[in-house]
Amino acid sequence: MLYALFIHGSPFQTKACHSALSFAKTIIASKEHQLKGVFFYQDAVLIGNRFNQCPRDEFDIQAAWQTLSKDYGIELTLCIAAAVRRGIISESESERYELESASLASQFQLEGLGTFVSFMNDCDKIISFK
Amino acid sequence: MGKTLIHITSSPYTGLAVKEALDLAMVLATFEQDVDLAFSGAGIALLHQNQSPDESQGKALYKMLASFEFYDIDNLYLPESQIPKEGIEITSLASSLSELEWKDMLTRYQHTFRF
């Protein structure tokens, strides 16, 4: 079965990104299921801020997603409208808004909700994490 | 592809959840997906008539409801049991469902997203 994950919950105020990570790992480990991609919406986009500094003695959820994306080629997409309003800015958006720098962390990309609609059309199941 | 339900349970004025739920509904509709909206709990506040939020309280999201017909979003549901009792009118754009109809409605969708 082909899955996509839809994460809404803030990485700081909820465990949505953590639960989704363990769900993603389970899909990847299974033989009969595949993960198409992960779409972050609402406050979940805060996970893509490269300026986040996780205290050294705490679990770094951003790094965990980046590693998963690198190791298994999983696309991590942040909703561009949700991200930009929260200060998660890619190089191209930084130029467009004439800002001094970009804040998007590596392995994450900004795309419109249309990308999520194509996940809905392509996948057997969308699982939400709130 | 099956129908999608956006179920709004958050208040329109406590955060961005409702704004971002309506944005999702409109994008889905723009991509010609079949979308219905359901409201319960604090989410019903979006259906109240005669709201006048000021700028600091957020955009007047209830005004978006009237534009939904242009996106072919025609079905807005709320449970009959949660209609406010006195002094508050609910927009005529929404239809109230009996408990049985509400439960039946919730089972009709391939995707349900709750905000």
gemmi code that builds the backbone of each chain (N, CA, C; Angstrom):
import gemmi

chains = {
    "A": [
        ("MET", (0.840, -1.196, 0.000), (0.000, 0.000, 0.000), (0.884, 1.257, 0.000)),
        ("LEU", (0.460, 2.256, -0.759), (1.261, 3.482, -0.854), (0.673, 4.549, 0.097)),
        ("TYR", (1.535, 5.062, 0.958), (1.114, 6.027, 1.971), (1.735, 7.405, 1.741)),
        ("ALA", (1.027, 8.453, 2.200), (1.651, 9.764, 2.396), (1.236, 10.238, 3.792)),
        ("LEU", (2.102, 10.997, 4.423), (1.802, 11.499, 5.767), (1.510, 12.992, 5.698)),
        ("PHE", (0.518, 13.408, 6.485), (0.082, 14.811, 6.513), (0.203, 15.258, 7.969)),
        ("ILE", (1.200, 16.078, 8.256), (1.486, 16.437, 9.649), (1.072, 17.883, 9.905)),
        ("HIS", (0.246, 18.103, 10.929), (-0.218, 19.464, 11.249), (0.396, 19.999, 12.534)),
        ("GLY", (0.718, 19.131, 13.473), (1.040, 19.576, 14.830), (2.428, 20.176, 14.946)),
        ("SER", (2.547, 21.207, 15.777), (3.841, 21.855, 16.019), (4.851, 20.852, 16.569)),
        ("PRO", (6.110, 20.925, 16.112), (7.134, 20.025, 16.666), (7.456, 20.342, 18.123)),
        ("PHE", (7.017, 21.510, 18.597), (7.327, 21.923, 19.972), (6.165, 21.658, 20.942)),
        ("GLN", (4.931, 21.851, 20.461), (3.772, 21.748, 21.355), (3.073, 20.403, 21.277)),
        ("THR", (3.413, 19.603, 20.270), (2.752, 18.297, 20.115), (3.806, 17.243, 19.777)),
        ("LYS", (3.380, 16.011, 19.758), (4.277, 14.920, 19.346), (3.926, 14.444, 17.936)),
        ("ALA", (3.209, 15.305, 17.176), (2.785, 14.901, 15.829), (3.976, 14.492, 14.964)),
        ("CYS", (5.033, 15.310, 14.978), (6.196, 15.020, 14.125), (6.921, 13.761, 14.606)),
        ("HIS", (6.866, 13.508, 15.921), (7.529, 12.327, 16.490), (6.751, 11.053, 16.139)),
        ("SER", (5.424, 11.110, 16.314), (4.596, 9.934, 15.994), (4.690, 9.618, 14.506)),
        ("ALA", (4.675, 10.683, 13.693), (4.749, 10.482, 12.242), (6.087, 9.853, 11.859)),
        ("LEU", (7.142, 10.269, 12.546), (8.472, 9.715, 12.253), (8.486, 8.209, 12.515)),
        ("SER", (7.903, 7.795, 13.638), (7.950, 6.363, 13.915), (7.020, 5.598, 12.967)),
        ("PHE", (5.922, 6.232, 12.544), (5.046, 5.610, 11.540), (5.802, 5.462, 10.212)),
        ("ALA", (6.520, 6.531, 9.835), (7.296, 6.506, 8.576), (8.336, 5.390, 8.611)),
        ("LYS", (9.023, 5.254, 9.741), (10.055, 4.216, 9.850), (9.437, 2.825, 9.722)),
        ("THR", (8.236, 2.671, 10.271), (7.559, 1.373, 10.194), (7.176, 1.048, 8.748)),
        ("ILE", (6.691, 2.068, 8.024), (6.351, 1.845, 6.606), (7.600, 1.427, 5.838)),
        ("ILE", (8.692, 2.165, 6.073), (9.928, 1.895, 5.330), (10.453, 0.486, 5.631)),
        ("ALA", (10.283, 0.073, 6.883), (10.786, -1.241, 7.282), (9.921, -2.386, 6.741)),
        ("SER", (8.676, -2.069, 6.372), (7.782, -3.156, 5.955), (7.998, -3.486, 4.476)),
        ("LYS", (7.685, -4.698, 4.120), (7.889, -5.123, 2.727), (6.709, -4.734, 1.841)),
        ("GLU", (5.505, -4.736, 2.417), (4.347, -4.528, 1.545), (3.862, -3.078, 1.457)),
        ("HIS", (4.524, -2.161, 2.203), (4.073, -0.766, 2.159), (5.199, 0.164, 1.698)),
        ("GLN", (4.775, 1.295, 1.101), (5.763, 2.281, 0.660), (5.324, 3.677, 1.082)),
        ("LEU", (6.299, 4.553, 1.268), (6.008, 5.935, 1.659), (6.296, 6.858, 0.477)),
        ("LYS", (5.248, 7.515, -0.001), (5.388, 8.418, -1.149), (6.055, 9.737, -0.742)),
        ("GLY", (5.634, 10.290, 0.400), (6.209, 11.551, 0.834), (5.533, 12.042, 2.101)),
        ("VAL", (6.054, 13.146, 2.611), (5.530, 13.708, 3.855), (5.225, 15.179, 3.608)),
        ("PHE", (4.013, 15.602, 3.976), (3.611, 16.987, 3.783), (3.351, 17.620, 5.146)),
        ("PHE", (4.053, 18.707, 5.426), (3.909, 19.414, 6.703), (3.033, 20.642, 6.493)),
        ("TYR", (2.029, 20.808, 7.366), (1.092, 21.918, 7.243), (0.940, 22.573, 8.614)),
        ("GLN", (0.284, 23.716, 8.657), (0.076, 24.468, 9.904), (1.410, 24.579, 10.678)),
        ("ASP", (1.360, 24.465, 12.028), (2.593, 24.689, 12.802), (3.650, 23.598, 12.607)),
        ("ALA", (3.293, 22.510, 11.950), (4.292, 21.460, 11.700), (5.435, 21.967, 10.817)),
        ("VAL", (5.174, 23.027, 10.035), (6.237, 23.546, 9.156), (7.421, 24.089, 9.949)),
        ("LEU", (7.196, 24.371, 11.238), (8.294, 24.914, 12.063), (9.461, 23.941, 12.152)),
        ("ILE", (9.224, 22.696, 11.813), (10.297, 21.706, 11.830), (11.375, 22.026, 10.781)),
        ("GLY", (11.014, 22.831, 9.778), (11.953, 23.110, 8.687), (12.772, 24.371, 8.873)),
        ("ASN", (12.820, 24.903, 10.083), (13.617, 26.111, 10.351), (15.058, 25.720, 10.675)),
        ("ARG", (15.995, 26.135, 9.810), (17.374, 25.696, 10.026), (18.024, 26.388, 11.221)),
        ("PHE", (17.379, 27.418, 11.739), (17.938, 28.096, 12.917), (17.513, 27.436, 14.230)),
        ("ASN", (16.654, 26.444, 14.160), (16.277, 25.728, 15.390), (17.526, 25.154, 16.048)),
        ("GLN", (17.703, 25.399, 17.315), (18.853, 24.823, 18.029), (18.312, 23.905, 19.120)),
        ("CYS", (18.366, 22.625, 18.862), (17.868, 21.669, 19.835), (18.900, 21.531, 20.960)),
        ("PRO", (18.484, 21.622, 22.224), (19.450, 21.421, 23.314), (20.152, 20.072, 23.142)),
        ("ARG", (21.446, 20.044, 23.453), (22.250, 18.854, 23.141), (21.794, 17.581, 23.834)),
        ("ASP", (21.128, 17.738, 24.959), (20.712, 16.524, 25.669), (19.272, 16.135, 25.333)),
        ("GLU", (18.738, 16.721, 24.240), (17.371, 16.361, 23.849), (17.343, 15.724, 22.457)),
        ("PHE", (16.282, 14.998, 22.193), (16.126, 14.346, 20.888), (15.885, 15.404, 19.815)),
        ("ASP", (16.680, 15.392, 18.757), (16.575, 16.395, 17.704), (15.651, 15.865, 16.598)),
        ("ILE", (14.392, 16.270, 16.665), (13.388, 15.743, 15.734), (13.653, 16.211, 14.302)),
        ("GLN", (14.175, 17.434, 14.160), (14.476, 17.921, 12.805), (15.569, 17.053, 12.160)),
        ("ALA", (16.648, 16.811, 12.930), (17.753, 16.003, 12.411), (17.290, 14.586, 12.099)),
        ("ALA", (16.375, 14.070, 12.906), (15.886, 12.704, 12.676), (15.147, 12.603, 11.345)),
        ("TRP", (14.330, 13.617, 11.038), (13.636, 13.626, 9.747), (14.625, 13.806, 8.603)),
        ("GLN", (15.629, 14.678, 8.801), (16.617, 14.901, 7.738), (17.372, 13.606, 7.420)),
        ("THR", (17.725, 12.877, 8.470), (18.453, 11.619, 8.273), (17.576, 10.620, 7.514)),
        ("LEU", (16.308, 10.528, 7.911), (15.397, 9.603, 7.236), (15.268, 9.962, 5.752)),
        ("SER", (15.152, 11.268, 5.487), (15.010, 11.735, 4.115), (16.252, 11.394, 3.293)),
        ("LYS", (17.438, 11.616, 3.887), (18.707, 11.328, 3.189), (18.860, 9.830, 2.951)),
        ("ASP", (18.613, 9.055, 3.984), (18.874, 7.616, 3.897), (17.925, 6.899, 2.945)),
        ("TYR", (16.674, 7.370, 2.882), (15.680, 6.621, 2.096), (15.066, 7.436, 0.963)),
        ("GLY", (15.598, 8.635, 0.712), (15.078, 9.453, -0.388), (13.626, 9.856, -0.204)),
        ("ILE", (13.234, 10.125, 1.050), (11.850, 10.536, 1.314), (11.733, 12.054, 1.145)),
        ("GLU", (10.750, 12.485, 0.362), (10.547, 13.924, 0.164), (9.852, 14.546, 1.366)),
        ("LEU", (10.446, 15.617, 1.886), (9.847, 16.342, 3.013), (9.383, 17.694, 2.485)),
        ("THR", (8.081, 17.873, 2.385), (7.543, 19.092, 1.788), (6.809, 19.919, 2.832)),
        ("LEU", (7.121, 21.215, 2.872), (6.390, 22.133, 3.758), (5.452, 22.953, 2.885)),
        ("CYS", (4.240, 23.178, 3.352), (3.314, 24.055, 2.630), (3.925, 25.449, 2.575)),
        ("ILE", (4.060, 25.978, 1.368), (4.782, 27.249, 1.207), (4.068, 28.401, 1.918)),
        ("ALA", (2.743, 28.455, 1.836), (2.016, 29.566, 2.461), (2.139, 29.488, 3.985)),
        ("ALA", (1.988, 28.262, 4.524), (2.095, 28.080, 5.975), (3.516, 28.383, 6.442)),
        ("ALA", (4.508, 28.021, 5.636), (5.905, 28.195, 6.020), (6.319, 29.664, 5.979)),
        ("VAL", (5.987, 30.323, 4.884), (6.453, 31.705, 4.709), (5.867, 32.616, 5.794)),
        ("ARG", (4.600, 32.394, 6.143), (4.007, 33.259, 7.172), (4.649, 33.018, 8.543)),
        ("ARG", (5.311, 31.833, 8.686), (5.982, 31.515, 9.957), (7.496, 31.718, 9.876)),
        ("GLY", (7.970, 32.366, 8.823), (9.393, 32.700, 8.733), (10.285, 31.569, 8.259)),
        ("ILE", (9.703, 30.547, 7.659), (10.512, 29.477, 7.074), (10.648, 29.823, 5.589)),
        ("ILE", (11.822, 30.311, 5.223), (12.012, 30.957, 3.927), (13.112, 30.239, 3.144)),
        ("SER", (12.798, 29.845, 1.927), (13.806, 29.214, 1.061), (14.649, 30.314, 0.400)),
        ("GLU", (15.718, 29.907, -0.303), (16.562, 30.893, -1.003), (15.720, 31.723, -1.972)),
        ("SER", (14.864, 31.043, -2.752), (14.121, 31.796, -3.768), (13.083, 32.728, -3.132)),
        ("GLU", (12.460, 32.290, -2.042), (11.494, 33.171, -1.359), (12.214, 34.343, -0.703)),
        ("SER", (13.431, 34.088, -0.226), (14.224, 35.140, 0.398), (14.511, 36.254, -0.615)),
        ("GLU", (14.809, 35.847, -1.845), (15.039, 36.849, -2.900), (13.748, 37.580, -3.222)),
        ("ARG", (12.673, 36.804, -3.312), (11.386, 37.396, -3.689), (10.922, 38.439, -2.671)),
        ("TYR", (11.128, 38.155, -1.380), (10.692, 39.095, -0.338), (11.811, 40.066, 0.041)),
        ("GLU", (12.938, 39.988, -0.696), (14.101, 40.859, -0.456), (14.548, 40.797, 0.999)),
        ("LEU", (14.772, 39.570, 1.478), (15.227, 39.368, 2.857), (16.731, 39.127, 2.877)),
        ("GLU", (17.304, 39.216, 4.083), (18.752, 39.083, 4.172), (19.221, 37.639, 4.083)),
        ("SER", (18.380, 36.713, 4.526), (18.836, 35.322, 4.471), (17.654, 34.370, 4.365)),
        ("ALA", (17.957, 33.128, 4.146), (16.934, 32.090, 4.085), (17.002, 31.280, 5.372)),
        ("SER", (15.901, 30.606, 5.703), (15.880, 29.869, 6.971), (15.463, 28.409, 6.791)),
        ("LEU", (15.275, 27.991, 5.536), (14.807, 26.619, 5.297), (15.948, 25.622, 5.513)),
        ("ALA", (15.698, 24.616, 6.328), (16.709, 23.600, 6.622), (16.887, 22.670, 5.421)),
        ("SER", (18.061, 22.028, 5.347), (18.324, 21.115, 4.231), (17.359, 19.929, 4.295)),
        ("GLN", (17.128, 19.320, 3.161), (16.226, 18.163, 2.982), (14.751, 18.547, 2.948)),
        ("PHE", (14.429, 19.789, 3.333), (13.027, 20.230, 3.283), (12.833, 21.103, 2.040)),
        ("GLN", (11.627, 21.058, 1.472), (11.329, 21.939, 0.348), (9.963, 22.583, 0.538)),
        ("LEU", (9.801, 23.754, -0.078), (8.520, 24.472, 0.016), (7.709, 24.229, -1.251)),
        ("GLU", (6.486, 23.813, -1.066), (5.602, 23.643, -2.230), (4.173, 23.969, -1.845)),
        ("GLY", (3.348, 24.195, -2.846), (1.950, 24.548, -2.598), (1.123, 23.341, -2.170)),
        ("LEU", (-0.087, 23.627, -1.733), (-1.002, 22.551, -1.326), (-1.351, 21.619, -2.487)),
        ("GLY", (-1.108, 22.100, -3.714), (-1.354, 21.252, -4.880), (-0.536, 19.964, -4.820)),
        ("THR", (0.662, 20.060, -4.250), (1.502, 18.868, -4.084), (0.809, 17.858, -3.179)),
        ("PHE", (0.143, 18.384, -2.140), (-0.585, 17.492, -1.241), (-1.774, 16.848, -1.967)),
        ("VAL", (-2.439, 17.630, -2.826), (-3.564, 17.073, -3.584), (-3.071, 15.918, -4.460)),
        ("SER", (-1.862, 16.073, -5.045), (-1.391, 14.948, -5.864), (-1.024, 13.744, -5.000)),
        ("PHE", (-0.557, 13.984, -3.768), (-0.366, 12.850, -2.838), (-1.700, 12.128, -2.626)),
        ("MET", (-2.760, 12.925, -2.431), (-4.083, 12.327, -2.178), (-4.527, 11.467, -3.359)),
        ("ASN", (-4.197, 11.949, -4.553), (-4.619, 11.204, -5.745), (-3.760, 9.973, -5.996)),
        ("ASP", (-2.477, 10.065, -5.625), (-1.543, 8.979, -5.964), (-1.511, 7.871, -4.914)),
        ("CYS", (-1.887, 8.196, -3.668), (-1.665, 7.232, -2.580), (-2.943, 6.494, -2.206)),
        ("ASP", (-2.759, 5.332, -1.610), (-3.909, 4.580, -1.118), (-4.421, 5.179, 0.179)),
        ("LYS", (-3.481, 5.669, 0.998), (-3.894, 6.228, 2.289), (-3.075, 7.473, 2.629)),
        ("ILE", (-3.786, 8.475, 3.191), (-3.123, 9.645, 3.774), (-3.337, 9.509, 5.281)),
        ("ILE", (-2.273, 9.599, 6.051), (-2.426, 9.527, 7.505), (-2.071, 10.896, 8.097)),
        ("SER", (-3.016, 11.447, 8.889), (-2.795, 12.765, 9.502), (-2.219, 12.624, 10.904)),
        ("PHE", (-1.354, 13.531, 11.265), (-0.791, 13.603, 12.621), (-1.000, 15.015, 13.116)),
        ("LYS", (-1.784, 15.137, 14.173), (-2.217, 16.444, 14.621), (-1.503, 16.889, 15.890)),
    ],
    "B": [
        ("MET", (-11.615, 9.499, -7.894), (-11.183, 9.766, -6.522), (-12.375, 10.123, -5.653)),
        ("GLY", (-12.357, 9.665, -4.410), (-13.502, 9.837, -3.519), (-13.620, 11.253, -2.982)),
        ("LYS", (-14.645, 11.453, -2.199), (-14.890, 12.780, -1.647), (-14.045, 13.047, -0.402)),
        ("THR", (-13.841, 14.318, -0.134), (-13.057, 14.718, 1.034), (-13.917, 15.556, 1.966)),
        ("LEU", (-13.807, 15.296, 3.249), (-14.497, 16.112, 4.252), (-13.464, 16.900, 5.053)),
        ("ILE", (-13.692, 18.203, 5.160), (-12.887, 19.022, 6.070), (-13.781, 19.262, 7.293)),
        ("HIS", (-13.393, 18.747, 8.419), (-14.200, 18.847, 9.642), (-13.562, 19.883, 10.571)),
        ("ILE", (-14.267, 20.979, 10.770), (-13.724, 22.089, 11.556), (-14.268, 22.039, 12.983)),
        ("THR", (-13.368, 21.867, 13.936), (-13.775, 21.787, 15.345), (-13.119, 22.887, 16.176)),
        ("SER", (-12.242, 23.690, 15.529), (-11.562, 24.768, 16.264), (-12.322, 26.072, 16.083)),
        ("SER", (-12.160, 26.980, 17.035), (-12.773, 28.297, 16.912), (-12.026, 29.109, 15.853)),
        ("PRO", (-12.768, 29.915, 15.071), (-12.096, 30.727, 14.049), (-11.182, 31.805, 14.631)),
        ("TYR", (-11.334, 32.082, 15.925), (-10.579, 33.220, 16.483), (-9.462, 32.837, 17.443)),
        ("THR", (-9.242, 31.558, 17.671), (-8.173, 31.198, 18.616), (-6.844, 30.900, 17.931)),
        ("GLY", (-6.833, 30.868, 16.635), (-5.568, 30.580, 15.953), (-5.784, 30.524, 14.458)),
        ("LEU", (-4.809, 29.965, 13.763), (-4.868, 29.923, 12.303), (-5.536, 28.662, 11.765)),
        ("ALA", (-5.926, 27.750, 12.668), (-6.395, 26.435, 12.220), (-7.532, 26.541, 11.204)),
        ("VAL", (-8.517, 27.397, 11.487), (-9.677, 27.471, 10.603), (-9.303, 28.122, 9.272)),
        ("LYS", (-8.472, 29.169, 9.345), (-7.999, 29.810, 8.106), (-7.310, 28.768, 7.230)),
        ("GLU", (-6.448, 27.955, 7.842), (-5.679, 27.001, 7.047), (-6.545, 25.809, 6.603)),
        ("ALA", (-7.598, 25.528, 7.352), (-8.539, 24.487, 6.927), (-9.317, 24.958, 5.689)),
        ("LEU", (-9.757, 26.211, 5.713), (-10.508, 26.748, 4.574), (-9.613, 26.881, 3.346)),
        ("ASP", (-8.337, 27.250, 3.584), (-7.382, 27.306, 2.468), (-7.261, 25.938, 1.807)),
        ("LEU", (-7.167, 24.899, 2.636), (-7.053, 23.539, 2.088), (-8.304, 23.181, 1.293)),
        ("ALA", (-9.474, 23.530, 1.843), (-10.737, 23.226, 1.155), (-10.756, 23.891, -0.224)),
        ("MET", (-10.321, 25.147, -0.272), (-10.380, 25.863, -1.542), (-9.370, 25.335, -2.547)),
        ("VAL", (-8.185, 24.951, -2.064), (-7.200, 24.378, -2.989), (-7.712, 23.045, -3.531)),
        ("LEU", (-8.276, 22.220, -2.656), (-8.825, 20.940, -3.118), (-9.886, 21.176, -4.190)),
        ("ALA", (-10.764, 22.143, -3.931), (-11.832, 22.427, -4.886), (-11.259, 22.960, -6.194)),
        ("THR", (-10.210, 23.791, -6.089), (-9.573, 24.332, -7.291), (-9.007, 23.205, -8.149)),
        ("PHE", (-8.527, 22.153, -7.469), (-8.008, 20.993, -8.198), (-9.116, 19.973, -8.504)),
        ("GLU", (-10.348, 20.473, -8.491), (-11.519, 19.686, -8.892), (-11.739, 18.440, -8.049)),
        ("GLN", (-11.400, 18.536, -6.766), (-11.719, 17.456, -5.841), (-13.074, 17.805, -5.199)),
        ("ASP", (-13.829, 16.784, -4.892), (-15.131, 16.966, -4.254), (-14.937, 17.217, -2.762)),
        ("VAL", (-15.336, 18.398, -2.277), (-15.094, 18.731, -0.875), (-16.382, 19.155, -0.184)),
        ("ASP", (-16.629, 18.607, 0.998), (-17.700, 19.084, 1.869), (-17.073, 19.577, 3.165)),
        ("LEU", (-17.812, 20.413, 3.888), (-17.322, 20.921, 5.172), (-18.294, 20.528, 6.273)),
        ("ALA", (-17.737, 20.138, 7.418), (-18.576, 19.865, 8.575), (-18.068, 20.704, 9.741)),
        ("PHE", (-18.995, 21.154, 10.579), (-18.637, 22.001, 11.719), (-19.213, 21.403, 12.986)),
        ("SER", (-18.376, 21.351, 14.025), (-18.915, 20.979, 15.330), (-18.073, 21.634, 16.414)),
        ("GLY", (-18.572, 21.560, 17.640), (-17.864, 22.170, 18.762), (-17.606, 23.650, 18.519)),
        ("ALA", (-16.406, 24.107, 18.864), (-16.062, 25.526, 18.717), (-16.074, 25.966, 17.258)),
        ("GLY", (-15.957, 25.007, 16.350), (-15.946, 25.324, 14.917), (-17.242, 25.943, 14.435)),
        ("ILE", (-18.338, 25.698, 15.149), (-19.645, 26.229, 14.736), (-19.659, 27.760, 14.769)),
        ("ALA", (-18.751, 28.333, 15.549), (-18.692, 29.803, 15.633), (-18.473, 30.447, 14.263)),
        ("LEU", (-17.867, 29.700, 13.341), (-17.657, 30.264, 11.998), (-18.985, 30.494, 11.284)),
        ("LEU", (-20.021, 29.759, 11.693), (-21.312, 29.833, 11.006), (-22.236, 30.904, 11.590)),
        ("HIS", (-21.793, 31.536, 12.691), (-22.638, 32.566, 13.313), (-22.817, 33.752, 12.372)),
        ("GLN", (-24.042, 34.269, 12.337), (-24.320, 35.479, 11.566), (-23.870, 36.703, 12.369)),
        ("ASN", (-23.730, 37.804, 11.660), (-23.455, 39.107, 12.281), (-22.184, 39.132, 13.132)),
        ("GLN", (-21.111, 38.594, 12.607), (-19.827, 38.697, 13.293), (-19.143, 39.971, 12.816)),
        ("SER", (-18.404, 40.604, 13.701), (-17.625, 41.764, 13.226), (-16.270, 41.812, 13.915)),
        ("PRO", (-15.394, 40.876, 13.583), (-14.066, 40.888, 14.184), (-13.266, 42.103, 13.689)),
        ("ASP", (-12.429, 42.681, 14.557), (-11.550, 43.741, 14.055), (-10.260, 43.086, 13.537)),
        ("GLU", (-9.406, 43.933, 12.978), (-8.225, 43.424, 12.287), (-7.355, 42.543, 13.184)),
        ("SER", (-7.234, 42.940, 14.450), (-6.348, 42.196, 15.352), (-6.926, 40.824, 15.704)),
        ("GLN", (-8.220, 40.662, 15.520), (-8.850, 39.376, 15.849), (-8.783, 38.387, 14.695)),
        ("GLY", (-8.227, 38.833, 13.582), (-8.083, 37.937, 12.438), (-9.016, 38.336, 11.313)),
        ("LYS", (-8.818, 37.687, 10.180), (-9.643, 37.995, 9.021), (-11.084, 37.548, 9.280)),
        ("ALA", (-12.022, 38.203, 8.614), (-13.428, 37.821, 8.760), (-13.662, 36.557, 7.934)),
        ("LEU", (-13.271, 35.435, 8.514), (-13.280, 34.171, 7.764), (-14.675, 33.751, 7.329)),
        ("TYR", (-15.693, 34.157, 8.119), (-17.054, 33.729, 7.779), (-17.470, 34.255, 6.410)),
        ("LYS", (-16.816, 35.357, 5.991), (-17.152, 35.923, 4.683), (-16.736, 34.988, 3.547)),
        ("MET", (-15.752, 34.112, 3.851), (-15.308, 33.173, 2.814), (-16.407, 32.168, 2.470)),
        ("LEU", (-17.291, 31.912, 3.445), (-18.314, 30.876, 3.233), (-19.180, 31.180, 2.009)),
        ("ALA", (-19.502, 32.465, 1.853), (-20.393, 32.849, 0.761), (-19.738, 32.618, -0.600)),
        ("SER", (-18.405, 32.625, -0.625), (-17.721, 32.454, -1.917), (-17.553, 30.978, -2.285)),
        ("PHE", (-17.885, 30.100, -1.358), (-17.623, 28.678, -1.611), (-18.407, 28.109, -2.794)),
        ("GLU", (-19.614, 28.692, -3.030), (-20.399, 28.137, -4.139), (-19.663, 28.304, -5.467)),
        ("PHE", (-18.803, 29.332, -5.568), (-18.047, 29.516, -6.814), (-16.968, 28.446, -6.978)),
        ("TYR", (-16.642, 27.788, -5.879), (-15.659, 26.696, -5.931), (-16.361, 25.335, -5.958)),
        ("ASP", (-17.672, 25.350, -6.092), (-18.457, 24.114, -6.031), (-18.355, 23.412, -4.686)),
        ("ILE", (-18.167, 24.201, -3.625), (-18.264, 23.628, -2.273), (-19.669, 23.981, -1.785)),
        ("ASP", (-20.571, 23.041, -1.908), (-21.983, 23.354, -1.670), (-22.511, 22.824, -0.346)),
        ("ASN", (-21.809, 21.856, 0.236), (-22.350, 21.218, 1.438), (-21.599, 21.614, 2.695)),
        ("LEU", (-22.300, 22.336, 3.573), (-21.756, 22.711, 4.881), (-22.698, 22.101, 5.923)),
        ("TYR", (-22.173, 21.251, 6.779), (-23.030, 20.539, 7.722), (-22.717, 20.900, 9.165)),
        ("LEU", (-23.747, 20.889, 9.993), (-23.527, 20.941, 11.438), (-24.556, 20.039, 12.103)),
        ("PRO", (-24.247, 19.502, 13.278), (-25.235, 18.655, 13.932), (-26.336, 19.501, 14.555)),
        ("GLU", (-27.543, 19.071, 14.330), (-28.737, 19.771, 14.832), (-28.620, 20.060, 16.334)),
        ("SER", (-28.073, 19.077, 17.058), (-28.005, 19.184, 18.522), (-27.065, 20.293, 18.972)),
        ("GLN", (-26.225, 20.798, 18.057), (-25.263, 21.829, 18.461), (-25.623, 23.222, 17.946)),
        ("ILE", (-26.818, 23.358, 17.412), (-27.254, 24.695, 16.980), (-27.404, 25.566, 18.233)),
        ("PRO", (-26.809, 26.770, 18.241), (-26.911, 27.615, 19.436), (-28.370, 27.912, 19.764)),
        ("LYS", (-28.672, 27.958, 21.063), (-30.078, 28.029, 21.471), (-30.737, 29.387, 21.214)),
        ("GLU", (-30.164, 30.426, 21.780), (-30.874, 31.717, 21.683), (-29.954, 32.841, 21.215)),
        ("GLY", (-30.544, 33.735, 20.449), (-29.833, 34.980, 20.146), (-28.760, 34.872, 19.078)),
        ("ILE", (-28.421, 33.680, 18.671), (-27.389, 33.540, 17.642), (-27.988, 32.851, 16.434)),
        ("GLU", (-27.835, 33.501, 15.304), (-28.355, 32.903, 14.075), (-27.233, 32.214, 13.327)),
        ("ILE", (-27.571, 31.115, 12.715), (-26.605, 30.355, 11.924), (-26.837, 30.663, 10.447)),
        ("THR", (-25.761, 30.788, 9.691), (-25.892, 31.092, 8.267), (-26.779, 30.069, 7.556)),
        ("SER", (-27.561, 30.575, 6.613), (-28.469, 29.681, 5.875), (-27.702, 28.811, 4.885)),
        ("LEU", (-26.401, 29.078, 4.724), (-25.590, 28.259, 3.806), (-25.361, 26.856, 4.370)),
        ("ALA", (-25.521, 26.722, 5.715), (-25.239, 25.434, 6.354), (-26.526, 24.640, 6.566)),
        ("SER", (-26.420, 23.324, 6.440), (-27.578, 22.471, 6.727), (-27.335, 21.701, 8.011)),
        ("SER", (-28.397, 21.640, 8.843), (-28.249, 20.886, 10.088), (-28.683, 19.444, 9.859)),
        ("LEU", (-27.968, 18.529, 10.518), (-28.237, 17.105, 10.361), (-28.649, 16.504, 11.695)),
        ("SER", (-29.585, 15.575, 11.633), (-29.964, 14.837, 12.848), (-28.774, 13.967, 13.251)),
        ("GLU", (-28.831, 13.437, 14.459), (-27.710, 12.638, 14.953), (-27.389, 11.480, 13.994)),
        ("LEU", (-28.456, 10.856, 13.504), (-28.276, 9.716, 12.597), (-27.661, 10.159, 11.264)),
        ("GLU", (-28.197, 11.284, 10.730), (-27.675, 11.806, 9.456), (-26.210, 12.217, 9.596)),
        ("TRP", (-25.881, 12.825, 10.750), (-24.507, 13.282, 11.022), (-23.561, 12.085, 11.016)),
        ("LYS", (-23.934, 11.046, 11.718), (-23.083, 9.850, 11.794), (-22.916, 9.227, 10.421)),
        ("ASP", (-24.016, 9.185, 9.679), (-23.981, 8.606, 8.336), (-23.072, 9.444, 7.430)),
        ("MET", (-23.215, 10.788, 7.543), (-22.414, 11.702, 6.722), (-20.922, 11.449, 6.953)),
        ("LEU", (-20.529, 11.259, 8.225), (-19.103, 11.102, 8.554), (-18.479, 9.849, 7.920)),
        ("THR", (-19.323, 8.909, 7.521), (-18.781, 7.667, 6.938), (-18.671, 7.723, 5.411)),
        ("ARG", (-19.113, 8.834, 4.826), (-19.229, 8.865, 3.358), (-17.955, 9.262, 2.615)),
        ("TYR", (-16.888, 9.592, 3.351), (-15.743, 10.219, 2.692), (-14.516, 9.303, 2.646)),
        ("GLN", (-13.779, 9.448, 1.552), (-12.526, 8.689, 1.465), (-11.472, 9.339, 2.366)),
        ("HIS", (-11.479, 10.672, 2.407), (-10.529, 11.390, 3.255), (-11.274, 12.326, 4.196)),
        ("THR", (-10.904, 12.332, 5.460), (-11.442, 13.320, 6.390), (-10.262, 14.009, 7.069)),
        ("PHE", (-10.255, 15.332, 7.019), (-9.206, 16.091, 7.698), (-9.851, 16.966, 8.763)),
        ("ARG", (-9.387, 16.820, 9.978), (-9.997, 17.566, 11.084), (-9.068, 18.694, 11.502)),
        ("PHE", (-9.650, 19.886, 11.644), (-8.863, 21.049, 12.076), (-9.498, 21.673, 13.302)),
    ],
}
model = gemmi.Model(1)
for chain_id, residues in chains.items():
    chain = gemmi.Chain(chain_id)
    for i, (resn, *xyz) in enumerate(residues, 1):
        res = gemmi.Residue()
        res.name, res.seqid = resn, gemmi.SeqId(i, " ")
        for name, pos in zip(("N", "CA", "C"), xyz):
            atom = gemmi.Atom()
            atom.name, atom.element = name, gemmi.Element(name[0])
            atom.pos, atom.b_iso = gemmi.Position(*pos), 0.0
            res.add_atom(atom)
        chain.add_residue(res)
    model.add_chain(chain)
structure = gemmi.Structure()
structure.add_model(model)
structure.setup_entities()
